[in-house]
Amino acid sequence: MGTTENLKTALSGESQANRTYLAFARKAEEEGYTQAAKLFRAAADAETVHAFMYLEHLGRIKRTRENLKEGISGETHEFTKMYPDFVKAADSEGRKEAKTSFAWALKVEEGHANLYKKLLERLDKKQGLDYYVCQTCGLTVEGEAPDRCPVCGKAKEQFKRIS
């Protein structure tokens, strides 16, 4: 295997480790293990440093307009092909919780593609909007969180402000 394939493999591994360690940190916090949570978050941050290096070496980080277009393409693939297939498979296997998660993600990814498109159209205009992310299903909205999440039904308090 050559360097390009090694970079892709390393990027995948580091990215998965980052998310896994953040989930471990959340669990450690819930259980009252503050020091373990800190260490998991520190390791997750280190994995992000590695992933960013590999993205750079692969030439994947471009100018913002190109990055938005790539985001639109990736999100569109997810909500038009990937997640519909995943929903069907989970349904046929009777995996109700997985089916629900995939169905939520499908709706959320479509929203991401639309937000990227919207921002691409107005990229050069002065903006000051925040985004809010539902911490149950991942719905991302612009401006202000809704009273109830239209995807999973959780209350406004479940949204995290991203500024």
C-alpha positions in Angstrom: 0.0 0.0 0.0 1.4 3.4 -0.9 1.5 6.7 1.0 -1.8 8.1 -0.3 -3.7 4.9 0.8 -1.8 5.0 4.2 -2.9 8.7 4.6 -6.5 7.8 3.9 -6.3 4.8 6.3 -4.7 7.0 9.0 -7.3 9.7 8.5 -10.1 7.2 8.9 -8.6 5.8 12.1 -7.8 9.1 13.7 -11.2 10.5 12.9 -12.9 7.4 14.4 -10.7 7.6 17.4 -11.6 11.2 18.0 -15.3 10.5 18.0 -14.9 7.4 20.1 -12.8 9.2 22.7 -15.3 12.1 22.9 -18.0 9.5 23.5 -15.8 7.9 26.2 -15.3 11.3 27.8 -19.0 11.9 27.9 -19.6 8.6 29.6 -16.7 9.2 32.1 -18.3 12.6 33.0 -21.7 10.9 33.5 -20.0 8.4 35.9 -18.2 11.1 37.8 -14.7 10.3 36.5 -13.5 13.8 35.7 -9.9 13.0 35.2 -10.7 10.1 32.8 -13.0 12.5 30.9 -10.2 15.1 30.6 -7.7 12.5 29.3 -10.2 11.2 26.7 -10.8 14.8 25.5 -7.1 15.5 25.4 -6.5 12.3 23.3 -9.4 13.2 21.1 -7.9 16.6 20.4 -4.5 15.0 19.6 -6.3 12.7 17.1 -7.9 15.8 15.5 -4.4 17.3 15.1 -3.3 14.1 13.3 -6.4 14.0 11.1 -5.9 17.7 10.1 -2.3 16.9 9.0 -3.5 14.0 6.9 -6.3 16.0 5.3 -3.7 18.6 4.4 -1.2 16.0 3.0 -4.1 14.6 0.9 -4.9 18.0 -0.6 -8.5 17.8 0.8 -8.5 21.3 2.4 -9.2 23.8 -0.3 -10.6 27.3 -0.4 -13.9 27.9 1.4 -16.1 27.9 -1.7 -14.7 24.6 -2.9 -15.0 23.2 0.6 -18.7 24.2 0.7 -19.3 22.5 -2.6 -17.6 19.4 -1.4 -19.8 19.5 1.8 -22.9 19.8 -0.4 -21.8 16.8 -2.5 -21.0 14.6 0.5 -24.2 15.5 2.4 -26.3 15.0 -0.7 -24.8 11.5 -1.2 -25.6 10.7 2.4 -29.3 11.7 2.3 -30.1 10.5 -1.2 -28.2 7.2 -1.3 -26.3 6.1 1.8 -28.9 6.6 4.5 -31.9 5.5 2.5 -30.1 2.2 2.0 -29.1 2.0 5.7 -32.7 2.6 6.7 -33.9 -0.2 4.5 -31.3 -2.6 5.8 -32.0 -1.8 9.4 -35.8 -2.2 8.8 -35.4 -5.6 7.1 -33.2 -6.8 10.0 -35.7 -5.5 12.6 -33.1 -3.1 14.1 -35.6 -0.4 15.1 -33.2 1.8 17.1 -30.6 1.8 14.3 -33.4 2.5 11.7 -34.5 5.5 13.8 -30.9 6.8 14.1 -30.4 6.4 10.3 -33.7 8.1 9.5 -32.8 11.1 11.8 -29.4 11.3 10.1 -31.0 11.3 6.7 -33.1 14.3 7.5 -30.2 16.1 9.2 -27.8 15.5 6.3 -30.3 17.0 3.9 -30.5 20.1 6.2 -26.7 20.3 6.2 -26.6 20.3 2.4 -29.2 23.0 2.3 -27.3 25.1 4.9 -24.1 24.8 2.8 -25.9 25.8 -0.4 -27.5 28.8 1.4 -24.2 30.0 2.8 -22.4 29.5 -0.5 -24.9 31.8 -2.2 -24.3 34.5 0.4 -20.7 33.9 1.3 -19.5 37.4 0.6 -22.2 39.1 2.5 -21.7 40.1 6.1 -23.2 37.6 8.5 -23.6 37.1 12.2 -25.8 34.1 12.6 -25.2 31.4 15.0 -26.1 27.7 14.5 -27.8 25.4 16.9 -27.3 21.6 17.0 -29.8 19.2 18.6 -27.8 17.0 20.9 -30.2 14.1 20.4 -30.5 13.8 16.6 -28.0 16.3 15.3 -30.4 18.6 13.6 -28.6 21.8 12.7 -30.5 25.1 12.4 -29.5 28.6 11.6 -30.4 31.7 13.7 -32.3 30.3 16.7 -33.2 26.9 18.0 -36.9 25.8 17.6 -39.1 25.2 20.6 -39.2 21.5 19.7 -36.8 19.6 17.4 -38.8 18.8 14.2 -36.8 15.6 13.7 -36.7 13.9 17.2 -39.2 16.1 19.2 -36.8 17.1 21.9 -37.2 20.5 23.7 -35.3 23.7 22.8 -33.0 23.1 25.7 -31.5 20.1 24.0 -29.9 22.4 21.3 -26.3 23.5 21.7 -25.3 26.9 20.4 -22.4 27.0 17.9 -21.0 30.5 17.4 
